[in-house]
Amino acid sequence: MSQQLLAGLIAFAFVSSVTPGPNNLMLMASGANFGFRRTIPHMLGIAIGFTVMIVALGAGLARLLDVYPAAHTVLKAVAVVYMLWLAWKIARAAPPGSGSDVGRPMTFLQAAAFQWVNPKAWAMAMTALAAYTPEGSLAAVALVAAVFGAINLPSVGCWALLGQQMARILTSRRRLLWFNGAMALLLIASLWPVVMA
């Protein structure tokens, strides 16, 4: 890969990782509700899960979806339903220490699995593979995955940190419920391009 193409990949990885999307909105909500430390498994699940997703798609899964377009439609429907369920969970999240089982951060495995139903993750991975692996070699796919692996974790970590800092403002249960409701609505709004496509 040329230096110019690598620079473009790094810029794309940063911009796409740090801009708002379902992962980052959920991390901000988790940081506000549970703090940065308890959100670390969620962050690691996103970073590692997305890297694995890039490798899997680059190794041939994307071609399989081209052959069976109905699988893409099923995946899209599952993504919409799952994200609506997550929005409901965020809206109902209880403050830490309330004794409710609703108030738990997402685990590493949940966050890693979420990448497969996250429309922004699919768009990021498919765009990166199409634009930055023109020859389609496994070495190029591995480089794309490595760049995203290095950039994604600090980028998503900023959102968890922002949420933790917002917790200073969200000192009452009422404010926290309003914040969680707003995060849930933003998560639902992020589905608009998926539904309209």
Backbone as CSV, one residue per row, in Angstrom:
resi,resn,N_x,N_y,N_z,CA_x,CA_y,CA_z,C_x,C_y,C_z
1,MET,0.847,-1.185,0.000,0.000,0.000,0.000,0.889,1.243,0.000
2,SER,0.572,2.185,-0.869,1.364,3.417,-0.958,1.161,4.267,0.299
3,GLN,2.115,5.172,0.526,2.006,6.060,1.698,0.775,6.946,1.603
4,GLN,0.454,7.377,0.398,-0.722,8.226,0.204,-2.008,7.464,0.536
5,LEU,-2.082,6.223,0.077,-3.263,5.404,0.366,-3.345,5.095,1.855
6,LEU,-2.209,4.835,2.497,-2.184,4.574,3.938,-2.636,5.800,4.720
7,ALA,-2.179,6.991,4.307,-2.606,8.229,4.973,-4.115,8.409,4.853
8,GLY,-4.659,8.102,3.675,-6.111,8.189,3.487,-6.851,7.208,4.374
9,LEU,-6.316,5.990,4.488,-6.925,4.973,5.352,-6.921,5.423,6.808
10,ILE,-5.804,5.967,7.265,-5.710,6.439,8.656,-6.730,7.542,8.912
11,ALA,-6.831,8.485,7.976,-7.801,9.583,8.132,-9.227,9.031,8.154
12,PHE,-9.529,8.114,7.241,-10.876,7.525,7.202,-11.179,6.768,8.493
13,ALA,-10.217,5.993,8.967,-10.417,5.223,10.199,-10.689,6.148,11.374
14,PHE,-9.953,7.240,11.463,-10.156,8.171,12.578,-11.520,8.842,12.492
15,VAL,-11.823,9.416,11.342,-13.076,10.168,11.201,-14.279,9.254,11.408
16,SER,-14.246,8.078,10.808,-15.397,7.178,10.939,-15.510,6.594,12.348
17,SER,-14.393,6.455,13.047,-14.428,5.902,14.408,-14.851,6.919,15.447
18,VAL,-14.502,8.189,15.239,-14.727,9.189,16.279,-16.060,9.932,16.119
19,THR,-16.689,9.841,14.958,-17.951,10.551,14.745,-19.120,9.791,15.378
20,PRO,-20.218,10.500,15.665,-21.355,9.846,16.321,-21.912,8.684,15.516
21,GLY,-22.323,7.682,16.227,-22.949,6.497,15.655,-23.449,5.652,16.806
22,PRO,-24.054,4.526,16.518,-24.608,3.699,17.604,-23.581,3.325,18.678
23,ASN,-22.389,2.899,18.271,-21.377,2.533,19.271,-21.051,3.708,20.190
24,ASN,-20.779,4.850,19.588,-20.339,6.000,20.383,-21.448,6.548,21.271
25,LEU,-22.676,6.523,20.775,-23.796,6.973,21.616,-23.976,6.044,22.824
26,MET,-23.856,4.737,22.580,-23.999,3.789,23.693,-22.835,3.922,24.673
27,LEU,-21.630,4.208,24.178,-20.486,4.397,25.067,-20.655,5.648,25.919
28,MET,-21.171,6.718,25.321,-21.386,7.933,26.098,-22.418,7.671,27.194
29,ALA,-23.478,6.960,26.858,-24.489,6.618,27.868,-23.889,5.722,28.945
30,SER,-23.055,4.767,28.554,-22.428,3.867,29.525,-21.458,4.624,30.425
31,GLY,-20.674,5.519,29.830,-19.753,6.324,30.631,-20.486,7.176,31.653
32,ALA,-21.629,7.742,31.247,-22.416,8.572,32.162,-23.068,7.743,33.259
33,ASN,-23.512,6.549,32.917,-24.238,5.716,33.866,-23.330,4.874,34.755
34,PHE,-22.200,4.415,34.211,-21.374,3.445,34.946,-19.928,3.875,35.156
35,GLY,-19.516,4.961,34.512,-18.142,5.413,34.636,-17.240,4.782,33.588
36,PHE,-16.058,5.349,33.437,-15.119,4.913,32.407,-14.628,3.490,32.656
37,ARG,-14.228,3.194,33.872,-13.632,1.882,34.170,-14.592,0.737,33.872
38,ARG,-15.857,0.866,34.272,-16.824,-0.214,34.030,-17.226,-0.301,32.559
39,THR,-16.872,0.723,31.766,-17.195,0.737,30.344,-16.053,0.149,29.502
40,ILE,-14.909,-0.121,30.102,-13.758,-0.640,29.348,-14.082,-1.938,28.591
41,PRO,-14.756,-2.934,29.190,-15.087,-4.131,28.402,-15.923,-3.807,27.159
42,HIS,-16.821,-2.853,27.274,-17.646,-2.414,26.146,-16.746,-1.831,25.056
43,MET,-15.805,-0.958,25.450,-14.891,-0.348,24.482,-14.035,-1.408,23.791
44,LEU,-13.491,-2.336,24.562,-12.655,-3.398,23.989,-13.467,-4.291,23.053
45,GLY,-14.719,-4.566,23.421,-15.584,-5.364,22.557,-15.811,-4.704,21.213
46,ILE,-15.995,-3.385,21.219,-16.171,-2.646,19.963,-14.896,-2.718,19.134
47,ALA,-13.767,-2.367,19.734,-12.512,-2.295,18.980,-12.107,-3.660,18.425
48,ILE,-12.153,-4.679,19.238,-11.731,-6.012,18.792,-12.793,-6.636,17.890
49,GLY,-14.060,-6.477,18.261,-15.138,-7.016,17.437,-15.152,-6.422,16.040
50,PHE,-14.900,-5.121,15.939,-14.893,-4.478,14.623,-13.691,-4.935,13.800
51,THR,-12.551,-5.093,14.449,-11.355,-5.574,13.751,-11.592,-6.975,13.197
52,VAL,-12.202,-7.839,13.991,-12.527,-9.199,13.531,-13.524,-9.136,12.371
53,MET,-14.467,-8.220,12.460,-15.458,-8.062,11.397,-14.783,-7.698,10.071
54,ILE,-13.830,-6.781,10.109,-13.120,-6.381,8.891,-12.404,-7.584,8.278
55,VAL,-11.723,-8.347,9.117,-10.998,-9.519,8.624,-11.971,-10.523,8.003
56,ALA,-13.079,-10.789,8.683,-14.055,-11.757,8.171,-14.658,-11.293,6.847
57,LEU,-15.025,-10.021,6.774,-15.596,-9.512,5.525,-14.561,-9.527,4.411
58,GLY,-13.354,-9.114,4.736,-12.299,-9.099,3.727,-11.901,-10.487,3.269
59,ALA,-12.081,-11.474,4.135,-11.714,-12.855,3.794,-12.785,-13.561,2.967
60,GLY,-13.901,-12.919,2.716,-14.865,-13.547,1.827,-16.327,-13.437,2.198
61,LEU,-16.643,-13.030,3.425,-18.045,-12.948,3.809,-18.808,-11.935,2.956
62,ALA,-18.143,-10.845,2.575,-18.806,-9.828,1.753,-19.237,-10.412,0.400
63,ARG,-18.390,-11.264,-0.176,-18.741,-11.888,-1.455,-19.945,-12.825,-1.297
64,LEU,-19.993,-13.489,-0.162,-21.111,-14.396,0.111,-22.426,-13.620,0.189
65,LEU,-22.397,-12.434,0.808,-23.607,-11.607,0.897,-24.025,-11.091,-0.473
66,ASP,-23.046,-10.895,-1.379,-23.393,-10.493,-2.746,-24.123,-11.612,-3.475
67,VAL,-23.731,-12.847,-3.200,-24.347,-14.008,-3.849,-25.764,-14.247,-3.315
68,TYR,-25.947,-13.993,-2.020,-27.257,-14.207,-1.379,-27.794,-12.882,-0.834
69,PRO,-28.377,-12.037,-1.678,-28.858,-10.725,-1.232,-29.942,-10.798,-0.155
70,ALA,-30.685,-11.901,-0.102,-31.718,-12.032,0.937,-31.087,-12.041,2.325
71,ALA,-29.877,-12.544,2.439,-29.184,-12.558,3.734,-28.937,-11.136,4.220
72,HIS,-28.676,-10.233,3.273,-28.466,-8.830,3.645,-29.753,-8.221,4.201
73,THR,-30.876,-8.552,3.588,-32.175,-8.042,4.054,-32.488,-8.571,5.449
74,VAL,-32.225,-9.845,5.679,-32.462,-10.443,7.000,-31.566,-9.777,8.040
75,LEU,-30.308,-9.578,7.693,-29.367,-8.928,8.601,-29.829,-7.516,8.944
76,LYS,-30.325,-6.800,7.953,-30.821,-5.440,8.170,-32.013,-5.448,9.131
77,ALA,-32.940,-6.378,8.955,-34.102,-6.465,9.836,-33.683,-6.801,11.262
78,VAL,-32.769,-7.728,11.410,-32.255,-8.087,12.739,-31.593,-6.880,13.382
79,ALA,-30.820,-6.128,12.599,-30.136,-4.944,13.122,-31.132,-3.916,13.655
80,VAL,-32.186,-3.666,12.896,-33.185,-2.675,13.314,-33.863,-3.114,14.609
81,VAL,-34.284,-4.362,14.680,-34.963,-4.865,15.877,-34.034,-4.818,17.081
82,TYR,-32.795,-5.252,16.897,-31.844,-5.275,18.010,-31.529,-3.865,18.500
83,MET,-31.360,-2.926,17.582,-31.051,-1.556,17.999,-32.245,-0.895,18.685
84,LEU,-33.447,-1.229,18.267,-34.630,-0.720,18.980,-34.672,-1.278,20.400
85,TRP,-34.329,-2.550,20.556,-34.280,-3.164,21.891,-33.208,-2.484,22.744
86,LEU,-32.031,-2.205,22.149,-30.971,-1.519,22.897,-31.407,-0.116,23.309
87,ALA,-32.097,0.586,22.417,-32.594,1.921,22.753,-33.553,1.850,23.938
88,TRP,-34.400,0.849,23.952,-35.336,0.656,25.067,-34.565,0.400,26.365
89,LYS,-33.504,-0.438,26.278,-32.691,-0.731,27.466,-31.983,0.529,27.972
90,ILE,-31.462,1.343,27.057,-30.786,2.581,27.459,-31.784,3.523,28.118
91,ALA,-32.953,3.670,27.533,-33.968,4.569,28.085,-34.387,4.141,29.487
92,ARG,-34.384,2.834,29.760,-34.808,2.311,31.058,-33.656,2.113,32.036
93,ALA,-32.425,2.433,31.619,-31.255,2.168,32.468,-31.410,2.844,33.822
94,ALA,-31.225,2.052,34.848,-31.305,2.566,36.215,-29.936,3.075,36.633
95,PRO,-29.887,4.046,37.526,-28.596,4.521,38.008,-27.839,3.395,38.707
96,PRO,-26.498,3.428,38.664,-25.727,2.406,39.351,-26.076,2.366,40.836
97,GLY,-26.095,1.186,41.368,-26.374,1.049,42.800,-27.841,1.075,43.143
98,SER,-28.716,1.082,42.114,-30.141,1.136,42.403,-30.719,-0.232,42.703
99,GLY,-29.894,-1.272,42.499,-30.359,-2.633,42.762,-31.116,-3.243,41.615
100,SER,-31.236,-2.513,40.505,-31.962,-3.037,39.349,-31.003,-3.739,38.403
101,ASP,-31.452,-4.838,37.820,-30.597,-5.534,36.861,-30.553,-4.804,35.528
102,VAL,-31.393,-3.773,35.368,-31.393,-2.982,34.147,-30.109,-2.166,34.062
103,GLY,-29.533,-1.825,35.219,-28.375,-0.946,35.280,-27.048,-1.665,35.195
104,ARG,-26.773,-2.374,34.085,-25.488,-3.048,33.887,-24.865,-2.608,32.578
105,PRO,-23.549,-2.385,32.571,-22.915,-2.017,31.305,-22.858,-3.208,30.344
106,MET,-22.701,-2.913,29.071,-22.583,-3.946,28.056,-21.267,-4.704,28.275
107,THR,-21.299,-6.003,28.077,-20.101,-6.822,28.255,-19.245,-6.796,26.985
108,PHE,-18.036,-7.335,27.092,-17.130,-7.447,25.950,-17.790,-8.222,24.811
109,LEU,-18.340,-9.397,25.118,-18.936,-10.232,24.072,-20.170,-9.587,23.458
110,GLN,-20.989,-8.918,24.271,-22.166,-8.233,23.732,-21.743,-7.133,22.765
111,ALA,-20.727,-6.359,23.148,-20.259,-5.261,22.297,-19.626,-5.793,21.018
112,ALA,-18.857,-6.881,21.123,-18.240,-7.477,19.932,-19.313,-8.006,18.988
113,ALA,-20.313,-8.679,19.524,-21.399,-9.219,18.698,-22.235,-8.098,18.081
114,PHE,-22.359,-6.990,18.798,-23.162,-5.871,18.293,-22.625,-5.335,16.970
115,GLN,-21.331,-5.475,16.731,-20.766,-4.946,15.485,-21.437,-5.564,14.268
116,TRP,-21.894,-6.796,14.408,-22.496,-7.498,13.271,-23.906,-7.021,12.951
117,VAL,-24.530,-6.273,13.845,-25.853,-5.707,13.554,-25.819,-4.174,13.577
118,ASN,-24.639,-3.605,13.655,-24.478,-2.154,13.678,-24.335,-1.645,12.243
119,PRO,-25.321,-0.908,11.738,-25.261,-0.444,10.351,-24.036,0.426,10.057
120,LYS,-23.635,1.277,11.013,-22.458,2.121,10.771,-21.206,1.259,10.670
121,ALA,-21.085,0.222,11.490,-19.917,-0.663,11.419,-19.844,-1.345,10.052
122,TRP,-20.981,-1.803,9.544,-21.007,-2.423,8.218,-20.565,-1.430,7.156
123,ALA,-21.101,-0.215,7.217,-20.754,0.805,6.224,-19.258,1.133,6.298
124,MET,-18.741,1.289,7.508,-17.312,1.582,7.680,-16.453,0.457,7.117
125,ALA,-16.771,-0.777,7.478,-15.958,-1.921,7.050,-16.006,-2.096,5.536
126,MET,-17.189,-2.051,4.969,-17.322,-2.266,3.521,-16.650,-1.140,2.733
127,THR,-16.787,0.103,3.211,-16.139,1.233,2.536,-14.626,1.109,2.615
128,ALA,-14.121,0.790,3.802,-12.668,0.658,3.977,-12.115,-0.450,3.091
129,LEU,-12.801,-1.573,3.047,-12.312,-2.699,2.237,-12.383,-2.375,0.741
130,ALA,-13.433,-1.694,0.313,-13.568,-1.352,-1.101,-12.539,-0.302,-1.522
131,ALA,-12.306,0.678,-0.669,-11.443,1.795,-1.041,-9.955,1.523,-0.811
132,TYR,-9.635,0.755,0.211,-8.230,0.634,0.614,-7.631,-0.756,0.433
133,THR,-8.374,-1.656,-0.191,-7.813,-2.969,-0.547,-8.150,-3.243,-2.008
134,PRO,-7.660,-2.374,-2.928,-8.063,-2.530,-4.324,-7.693,-3.886,-4.919
135,GLU,-6.581,-4.472,-4.446,-6.196,-5.783,-4.983,-6.871,-6.920,-4.232
136,GLY,-7.505,-6.623,-3.091,-8.247,-7.628,-2.337,-7.384,-8.681,-1.665
137,SER,-6.103,-8.422,-1.510,-5.223,-9.416,-0.881,-5.469,-9.479,0.620
138,LEU,-5.178,-10.626,1.217,-5.334,-10.777,2.662,-4.379,-9.870,3.419
139,ALA,-3.202,-9.581,2.844,-2.256,-8.655,3.489,-2.859,-7.257,3.583
140,ALA,-3.532,-6.817,2.520,-4.181,-5.502,2.532,-5.339,-5.479,3.530
141,VAL,-6.098,-6.568,3.577,-7.200,-6.672,4.547,-6.649,-6.609,5.969
142,ALA,-5.563,-7.322,6.218,-4.936,-7.318,7.549,-4.447,-5.925,7.919
143,LEU,-3.910,-5.182,6.944,-3.444,-3.820,7.216,-4.617,-2.904,7.567
144,VAL,-5.706,-3.015,6.825,-6.904,-2.217,7.129,-7.394,-2.543,8.545
145,ALA,-7.457,-3.819,8.880,-7.902,-4.230,10.219,-6.955,-3.696,11.294
146,ALA,-5.648,-3.750,11.043,-4.669,-3.271,12.022,-4.787,-1.767,12.246
147,VAL,-4.993,-1.017,11.173,-5.137,0.440,11.301,-6.387,0.762,12.115
148,PHE,-7.495,0.107,11.796,-8.716,0.343,12.566,-8.543,-0.109,14.013
149,GLY,-7.860,-1.225,14.222,-7.623,-1.702,15.582,-6.857,-0.705,16.421
150,ALA,-5.873,-0.028,15.795,-5.056,0.950,16.517,-5.793,2.258,16.762
151,ILE,-6.655,2.647,15.842,-7.318,3.959,15.923,-8.655,3.887,16.646
152,ASN,-9.358,2.775,16.504,-10.720,2.685,17.010,-10.804,2.790,18.533
153,LEU,-9.946,2.079,19.253,-10.053,2.057,20.713,-9.891,3.442,21.338
154,PRO,-8.845,4.223,21.002,-8.770,5.565,21.594,-9.927,6.465,21.172
155,SER,-10.411,6.280,19.935,-11.514,7.108,19.452,-12.797,6.848,20.237
156,VAL,-13.137,5.568,20.406,-14.363,5.261,21.137,-14.192,5.555,22.626
157,GLY,-12.958,5.450,23.117,-12.694,5.771,24.514,-13.022,7.219,24.853
158,CYS,-12.852,8.099,23.870,-13.192,9.521,24.087,-14.668,9.684,24.425
159,TRP,-15.521,8.875,23.791,-16.958,8.967,24.040,-17.319,8.473,25.442
160,ALA,-16.673,7.413,25.880,-16.919,6.925,27.244,-16.442,7.957,28.258
161,LEU,-15.310,8.576,27.973,-14.777,9.613,28.862,-15.698,10.824,28.886
162,LEU,-16.221,11.199,27.723,-17.180,12.309,27.662,-18.415,11.988,28.503
163,GLY,-18.912,10.765,28.393,-20.060,10.362,29.201,-19.758,10.421,30.682
164,GLN,-18.558,9.971,31.075,-18.182,10.023,32.488,-18.151,11.468,32.983
165,GLN,-17.645,12.378,32.156,-17.608,13.790,32.546,-19.021,14.375,32.631
166,MET,-19.911,13.895,31.777,-21.294,14.375,31.819,-21.999,13.926,33.091
167,ALA,-21.506,12.854,33.695,-22.126,12.358,34.925,-22.103,13.420,36.017
168,ARG,-21.176,14.352,35.930,-21.129,15.463,36.910,-22.362,16.351,36.810
169,ILE,-22.908,16.441,35.613,-24.117,17.241,35.390,-25.361,16.417,35.719
170,LEU,-25.263,15.120,35.496,-26.410,14.228,35.661,-26.491,13.721,37.097
171,THR,-26.556,14.650,38.025,-26.490,14.298,39.444,-27.818,13.842,40.030
172,SER,-28.903,14.107,39.350,-30.196,13.657,39.872,-30.734,12.531,38.995
173,ARG,-31.572,11.715,39.587,-32.181,10.611,38.828,-32.965,11.141,37.637
174,ARG,-33.635,12.258,37.822,-34.442,12.831,36.747,-33.573,13.254,35.563
175,ARG,-32.452,13.923,35.837,-31.548,14.334,34.757,-30.979,13.114,34.029
176,LEU,-30.629,12.090,34.795,-30.079,10.882,34.201,-31.117,10.199,33.305
177,LEU,-32.358,10.173,33.748,-33.418,9.578,32.927,-33.629,10.374,31.640
178,TRP,-33.577,11.707,31.730,-33.703,12.546,30.532,-32.535,12.282,29.574
179,PHE,-31.335,12.193,30.131,-30.149,11.929,29.316,-30.268,10.567,28.628
180,ASN,-30.638,9.546,29.399,-30.781,8.204,28.825,-31.864,8.178,27.750
181,GLY,-32.951,8.902,27.983,-34.004,8.996,26.970,-33.507,9.660,25.695
182,ALA,-32.729,10.719,25.849,-32.170,11.409,24.676,-31.208,10.496,23.920
183,MET,-30.380,9.745,24.643,-29.446,8.816,23.993,-30.212,7.715,23.251
184,ALA,-31.299,7.245,23.854,-32.121,6.217,23.201,-32.742,6.761,21.916
185,LEU,-33.243,7.996,21.959,-33.836,8.604,20.758,-32.790,8.824,19.673
186,LEU,-31.588,9.244,20.058,-30.516,9.420,19.070,-30.129,8.080,18.442
187,LEU,-30.126,7.029,19.243,-29.820,5.701,18.715,-30.880,5.284,17.693
188,ILE,-32.137,5.546,18.007,-33.221,5.242,17.063,-33.070,6.095,15.798
189,ALA,-32.719,7.374,15.974,-32.535,8.259,14.814,-31.407,7.768,13.916
190,SER,-30.402,7.129,14.500,-29.286,6.628,13.684,-29.723,5.491,12.767
191,LEU,-30.914,4.941,12.999,-31.445,3.887,12.136,-32.097,4.437,10.850
192,TRP,-32.357,5.723,10.806,-33.069,6.302,9.677,-32.447,5.954,8.320
193,PRO,-31.109,6.121,8.155,-30.534,5.765,6.852,-30.691,4.279,6.513
194,VAL,-30.678,3.426,7.529,-30.808,1.986,7.302,-32.220,1.658,6.822
195,VAL,-33.203,2.234,7.479,-34.602,1.971,7.128,-34.925,2.515,5.744
196,MET,-34.344,3.663,5.408,-34.655,4.311,4.134,-33.887,3.699,2.960
197,ALA,-32.820,2.940,3.255,-32.002,2.362,2.152,-32.719,1.221,1.473
